[in-house]
Amino acid sequence: MSLEDLYQEIILDHYRKPKNRAPELADEDVHVHHSNPLCGDEMDLRIAVADGKLDGVVFDGEGCSISQASASAMTQAVKGRELDDVLALTEDFRLMMHGDEPSRPDDLQDGIAFQGVAKFPVRVKCALLGWMAVKDAIETYQSGDATHSVTHGE
């Protein structure tokens, strides 16, 4: 099995059996809504913060396999991390989606499987949807707001 085949299997697994997919989160601090009208992807993301760490993160929504699987992988990679670390990891993923070599491939966990998506510019926004939502949620939390809505793709 090639690395590309393995990555496809990881993506399919996250799509078929998403992690941390739920419509609500107990003790949520922030709820953000992101959408990409070009392809119809919609995502609600909720976070809970405790002691400066991302204590809980769930997503819900509808969209293509890339957006849903990427959000699932993202939740596993970021949960339990310091907020600033999540922001740094999100930036590493964003740069990877634009063709850069990730500086923290191990910390991206299954998120590394989306590296090949960078070859398909039309799908990059799909892969970024959940990652940009968690970035937005953390920045919203840090600014003191409770909810935020982004109706355009990142």
Residue frames relative to the residue before (quaternion, step in Angstrom):
aa qw qx qy qz dx dy dz
M 1.0000 0.0000 0.0000 0.0000 0.00 0.00 0.00
S 0.3779 -0.7315 0.5239 0.2185 3.57 -0.83 1.00
L 0.6549 -0.4942 0.3898 0.4183 3.56 -1.29 0.30
E 0.6314 0.5327 -0.3298 0.4571 3.58 1.02 -0.78
D 0.6449 0.5083 -0.3163 0.4752 3.61 1.00 -0.81
L 0.6322 0.5284 -0.3230 0.4656 3.57 1.02 -0.84
Y 0.6588 0.5053 -0.3072 0.4651 3.57 0.93 -0.91
Q 0.6341 0.5201 -0.3342 0.4644 3.60 1.00 -0.76
E 0.6389 0.5235 -0.3193 0.4645 3.58 1.04 -0.78
I 0.6318 0.5250 -0.3246 0.4688 3.59 1.01 -0.83
I 0.6614 0.5024 -0.3033 0.4670 3.58 0.90 -0.93
L 0.6661 0.4976 -0.3044 0.4648 3.60 0.89 -0.89
D 0.6338 0.5322 -0.3316 0.4529 3.58 1.01 -0.78
H 0.6697 0.4825 -0.3021 0.4769 3.59 0.94 -0.85
Y 0.6442 0.5123 -0.3281 0.4635 3.58 1.07 -0.65
R 0.7122 0.4572 -0.2585 0.4657 3.58 0.89 -0.93
K 0.7938 0.1205 -0.0412 0.5947 3.58 1.06 -0.80
P 0.0847 -0.8515 0.5157 0.0420 3.57 0.48 1.19
K 0.3514 -0.7132 0.5736 0.1970 3.53 -1.12 0.80
N 0.8578 0.1256 -0.1032 0.4875 3.55 -1.14 0.74
R 0.3918 0.6695 -0.5212 0.3558 3.55 1.01 0.84
A 0.2696 0.7393 -0.5716 0.2326 3.55 -0.65 1.16
P 0.4964 -0.6787 0.4504 0.3001 3.59 -1.04 0.66
E 0.7934 0.1693 -0.0892 0.5779 3.60 1.20 -0.37
L 0.1666 -0.7529 0.6281 0.1042 3.53 -1.33 0.38
A 0.4309 -0.6908 0.5149 0.2682 3.57 -0.73 1.06
D 0.8476 0.1120 -0.1134 0.5061 3.56 -1.03 0.84
E 0.2264 0.7930 -0.5401 0.1678 3.61 1.02 0.69
D 0.3203 -0.7437 0.5615 0.1702 3.51 -1.15 0.76
V 0.8043 0.0584 0.0047 0.5914 3.57 1.06 -0.75
H 0.0933 -0.7425 0.6614 0.0510 3.51 -1.21 0.76
V 0.0054 -0.7866 0.6174 -0.0084 3.58 -0.81 1.00
H 0.2052 -0.7473 0.6193 0.1259 3.52 -1.22 0.57
H 0.0187 -0.7836 0.6208 -0.0129 3.55 -0.84 1.01
S 0.0090 0.7908 -0.6120 0.0050 3.53 -1.10 0.67
N 0.2171 -0.7276 0.6356 0.1398 3.48 -1.31 0.47
P 0.2592 -0.8213 0.4852 0.1509 3.59 -0.03 1.25
L 0.5556 0.6205 -0.3982 0.3844 3.61 1.16 -0.43
C 0.8071 0.1987 -0.1108 0.5449 3.58 1.01 -0.73
G 0.5446 -0.6604 0.3788 0.3518 3.60 1.25 -0.09
D 0.4087 0.7037 -0.4878 0.3158 3.62 1.23 0.14
E 0.0403 -0.7740 0.6317 -0.0135 3.57 -1.01 0.92
M 0.0526 0.8131 -0.5773 0.0535 3.57 -0.92 0.84
D 0.1454 -0.7189 0.6738 0.0899 3.50 -1.11 0.89
L 0.0389 -0.7944 0.6059 -0.0139 3.54 -0.84 1.00
R 0.0932 -0.7940 0.6006 0.0129 3.55 -0.93 0.96
I 0.0766 -0.7950 0.6006 0.0369 3.54 -1.04 0.82
A 0.1551 -0.7159 0.6693 0.1240 3.50 -1.36 0.46
V 0.1667 -0.7912 0.5858 0.0549 3.55 -0.93 0.96
A 0.0567 0.7740 -0.6290 0.0465 3.56 -1.04 0.84
D 0.8556 -0.0029 -0.0322 0.5167 3.57 -0.88 0.99
G 0.7092 -0.4841 0.2592 0.4421 3.58 0.97 0.89
K 0.6511 0.4871 -0.3127 0.4910 3.56 1.29 0.17
L 0.5103 -0.6011 0.5142 0.3376 3.53 -1.27 0.46
D 0.1858 -0.8393 0.5079 0.0559 3.53 -0.05 1.37
G 0.7983 -0.0096 0.0258 0.6017 3.55 1.13 -0.67
V 0.0564 0.7751 -0.6278 0.0441 3.54 -1.14 0.69
V 0.0618 0.7747 -0.6253 0.0709 3.54 -0.87 1.04
F 0.1407 -0.7693 0.6154 0.0979 3.54 -1.25 0.46
D 0.0254 -0.7560 0.6532 0.0334 3.49 -1.32 0.39
G 0.3775 0.7255 -0.5212 0.2439 3.55 -1.11 0.50
E 0.4007 -0.6812 0.5560 0.2573 3.47 -1.35 -0.24
G 0.3188 0.7399 -0.5550 0.2070 3.51 -1.11 0.67
C 0.7399 -0.4009 0.3031 0.4472 3.49 -1.34 -0.13
S 0.6922 -0.4831 0.3376 0.4166 3.54 -1.29 0.31
I 0.6339 0.5389 -0.3452 0.4343 3.62 0.99 -0.74
S 0.6917 0.4747 -0.3030 0.4521 3.62 0.79 -0.92
Q 0.6939 0.4770 -0.2856 0.4576 3.58 0.90 -0.87
A 0.6686 0.4878 -0.3000 0.4744 3.59 0.96 -0.84
S 0.6430 0.5240 -0.3235 0.4554 3.58 0.99 -0.80
A 0.6401 0.5132 -0.3230 0.4718 3.59 1.00 -0.79
S 0.6280 0.5334 -0.3283 0.4619 3.58 1.01 -0.80
A 0.6774 0.4805 -0.2897 0.4758 3.59 0.87 -0.97
M 0.6200 0.5551 -0.3359 0.4411 3.57 1.02 -0.81
T 0.6618 0.5197 -0.3356 0.4235 3.61 0.81 -0.92
Q 0.6612 0.5001 -0.3132 0.4634 3.57 1.02 -0.74
A 0.6764 0.5154 -0.2945 0.4360 3.58 0.99 -0.83
V 0.7763 0.3982 -0.1960 0.4477 3.60 0.98 -0.78
K 0.5485 0.6461 -0.4043 0.3438 3.60 1.10 -0.58
G 0.8039 0.2661 -0.2268 0.4812 3.55 -0.92 1.01
R 0.5940 0.5823 -0.3634 0.4196 3.61 1.24 -0.16
E 0.6040 -0.5138 0.4644 0.3944 3.54 -1.33 0.40
L 0.6035 -0.6000 0.3780 0.3646 3.60 -1.01 0.78
D 0.6670 0.4932 -0.3118 0.4633 3.61 0.90 -0.87
D 0.6222 0.5297 -0.3377 0.4672 3.58 1.10 -0.64
V 0.6219 0.5252 -0.3390 0.4716 3.59 1.03 -0.75
L 0.6486 0.5131 -0.3214 0.4614 3.59 0.94 -0.84
A 0.6546 0.5033 -0.3070 0.4733 3.60 0.98 -0.83
L 0.6597 0.4996 -0.3061 0.4705 3.58 0.97 -0.84
T 0.6188 0.5392 -0.3286 0.4673 3.56 1.06 -0.76
E 0.6510 0.5002 -0.3144 0.4767 3.58 0.99 -0.80
D 0.6162 0.5344 -0.3442 0.4649 3.60 1.04 -0.73
F 0.6517 0.5009 -0.3119 0.4765 3.60 0.98 -0.85
R 0.6413 0.5317 -0.3257 0.4472 3.60 0.94 -0.89
L 0.6688 0.4914 -0.2993 0.4708 3.58 0.90 -0.90
M 0.6131 0.5404 -0.3393 0.4658 3.58 1.07 -0.76
M 0.6584 0.5127 -0.3081 0.4570 3.60 1.00 -0.80
H 0.7038 0.4063 -0.2553 0.5238 3.57 1.25 -0.35
G 0.7244 -0.5053 0.2190 0.4145 3.55 1.21 0.60
D 0.5371 0.6178 -0.4184 0.3934 3.62 1.22 -0.08
E 0.5107 -0.5963 0.5158 0.3429 3.53 -1.26 0.44
P 0.4384 -0.7048 0.4726 0.2961 3.65 -0.72 0.91
S 0.3969 -0.7252 0.5101 0.2373 3.57 -0.99 0.81
R 0.7758 0.2471 -0.1286 0.5662 3.59 1.24 -0.43
P 0.0135 -0.8546 0.5188 0.0179 3.62 0.70 1.00
D 0.6456 0.5186 -0.3376 0.4475 3.62 0.98 -0.71
D 0.6678 0.4999 -0.3032 0.4607 3.59 1.00 -0.79
L 0.6013 0.5533 -0.3588 0.4511 3.60 1.17 -0.50
Q 0.2269 -0.7982 0.5180 0.2073 3.58 1.27 -0.42
D 0.8361 -0.1011 0.0797 0.5333 3.63 -0.78 -0.95
G 0.4848 0.6713 -0.4274 0.3628 3.59 1.24 -0.23
I 0.5609 0.6110 -0.3790 0.4103 3.57 1.17 -0.53
A 0.5760 0.6165 -0.3676 0.3912 3.59 1.15 -0.56
F 0.6571 0.5220 -0.3046 0.4505 3.57 1.22 -0.41
Q 0.3521 0.7678 -0.4729 0.2507 3.58 1.29 0.05
G 0.6678 0.5241 -0.2952 0.4385 3.59 0.98 -0.82
V 0.5338 0.6320 -0.4038 0.3906 3.59 1.21 -0.41
A 0.5481 0.6332 -0.3897 0.3832 3.60 1.16 -0.56
K 0.6039 0.5678 -0.3485 0.4376 3.61 1.19 -0.46
F 0.7291 0.3572 -0.1967 0.5497 3.57 1.28 -0.35
P 0.2655 -0.8294 0.4639 0.1626 3.60 0.27 1.26
V 0.6334 0.5436 -0.3441 0.4300 3.60 1.02 -0.69
R 0.7095 0.4487 -0.2556 0.4796 3.62 1.18 -0.49
V 0.4619 0.7057 -0.4382 0.3108 3.60 1.25 -0.26
K 0.6566 0.5092 -0.3194 0.4556 3.60 0.92 -0.86
C 0.5968 0.5592 -0.3543 0.4535 3.57 1.13 -0.65
A 0.6936 0.4733 -0.2747 0.4684 3.57 0.84 -0.99
L 0.6951 0.4944 -0.2727 0.4450 3.59 1.06 -0.72
L 0.4723 0.7296 -0.4314 0.2419 3.60 1.14 -0.55
G 0.7268 0.4293 -0.2530 0.4727 3.62 0.70 -1.02
W 0.6453 0.5288 -0.3175 0.4508 3.57 1.02 -0.81
M 0.6745 0.4644 -0.2968 0.4912 3.58 0.99 -0.80
A 0.6027 0.5503 -0.3573 0.4543 3.58 1.13 -0.56
V 0.6738 0.4701 -0.3153 0.4749 3.62 0.91 -0.81
K 0.5956 0.5443 -0.3551 0.4721 3.60 1.09 -0.66
D 0.6613 0.5039 -0.2894 0.4743 3.56 0.91 -0.98
A 0.6542 0.5211 -0.3173 0.4470 3.59 0.92 -0.89
I 0.6646 0.4887 -0.3071 0.4745 3.60 0.94 -0.84
E 0.6657 0.4870 -0.3088 0.4736 3.59 0.91 -0.87
T 0.6167 0.5261 -0.3360 0.4796 3.58 1.09 -0.69
Y 0.6354 0.5200 -0.3189 0.4734 3.59 0.97 -0.86
Q 0.6932 0.4892 -0.2797 0.4494 3.57 0.86 -0.98
S 0.6819 0.4691 -0.2860 0.4828 3.60 1.17 -0.53
G 0.5527 -0.6531 0.3656 0.3665 3.59 1.30 -0.17
D 0.5142 0.6231 -0.4319 0.4010 3.61 1.25 0.12
A 0.4118 -0.7192 0.5034 0.2445 3.58 -1.22 0.38
T 0.8036 0.0607 -0.0327 0.5911 3.59 1.04 -0.66
H 0.0256 -0.7779 0.6277 -0.0104 3.51 -1.22 0.52
S 0.1327 -0.7965 0.5863 0.0656 3.55 -1.03 0.72
V 0.0853 -0.7611 0.6420 0.0362 3.54 -0.94 0.93
T 0.1490 -0.8378 0.5225 0.0530 3.55 -0.48 1.15
H 0.6667 0.4107 -0.3212 0.5326 3.55 1.22 0.30
G 0.5706 -0.5892 0.4379 0.3681 3.54 -1.16 0.45
E 0.4574 -0.6760 0.5066 0.2778 3.52 -1.19 0.55
